[in-house]
Amino acid sequence: MSDPIYERVRNNPKFAELVRRRGRLAALLSVVVLGAYYAFMMVVAFAPDLLSKPLTEGGALTVGAPIGAAIIVVSWLLTGVYSRFANGPFEQLNNDIVRETLQ
């Protein structure tokens, strides 16, 4: 790890920006997903009657099923958001860092 190339990467201001931006986005998306999941689990644990109501009169599908499915879909969508950033601005920053480091 004492290779000068690693030192040049670590000293590059764009590397610090990449680490900061990527970390902030990952933390934000994680908080959203985990917040939704744990809020759902808390409702299941402490107020299950809220989620056990049927969607329609006499129906078998409860309110909790679409809410649980929505949490899963939101997780997928947020994965897509991260991928969009990873393949867009983060990739550009990474390419800039590599280009500047190899000069």
N, C-alpha and C positions, 0 to 999 in steps of 0.2 A: 504493500500500500504506500510505499515511499516513492513510487514512480513519479517523476515530474509531471507527467500528463494528468495524473489524478489531482495533483496540487493545482495545476492550471484550471482544471474543471471546477474544483472547489472554490477557487478565487474569482471565478467568472461571476459578475453580478447577475447575469441572466440565469445562471444555475440557482442562485439564491432566490430569484424571482420565481423560477419554475417550481422549486421545492415549496415555497410559500403558497403560491396559487393552487398547486395541486393538492397540498395538504388542507388548505381552507375549503376547497370544493369537496374533497373526500369527507371531511368532518361534517360539513353542512348536509350533504346527502345522507350520511350515516345517521345523523341526528333525526332527520326527517323520517327515514325508514324505521329506525329503532323506536322513535317516539310514537309513530302510528301503531307499530306492532305491540309495544308495551301498553299503550293506552287501550288497545283492543283486549289484551290479556287482563288488564285491570277490570275492565267492564265485565269480561267473562267471569272473573273471580268474585267480584264484589256486587255486581248487579246483573246476574245472568238473565233475569226476567225481561230486561230491556231488549236483549238480542233474541230471546226465544219467542217473541210474538210473531205470528204468521204474517206473511206479506199480504195475503188475501184471506178473506173469510173462508175458513175451512181448508185452506191450503196447507201443504206440508212444508213448503219452503219458508224458512224464518228470516227475520231481518238480519241476523248475524251472518248468514251465508253470503249475500252479496257484499256485505261490508268486508268480510274476510277475503273474498275474491278481489275486491277493489284494492286492498292492501297489497296483495300479490302483484296485481297489474301495475300499481304505482311503483313498486320495487323494480319491476322490469323497465318501466319508463325512465326511472332515475338511473338505472344502469345504462340506458341509451344516452341519457344526458351526459354522463361521465365519459362514455365512449366518444361522443361528439367532441367534447373538449380535448380528450386524449389524442384524437386523430386530427384535431384542428390546431388551436393555439398552442397546446402543450407540445405537439409534434414540431411545430414551427420553431418554438423556443429550443427544443432539443436539437434540431438541425442546426440552428444558429450556434449553439454551444459546441457542437462537434466541429463545425466549420472553423470557428475561432480557435478552438483548441489545437486543431491539426495544422494551423498556419505556422 
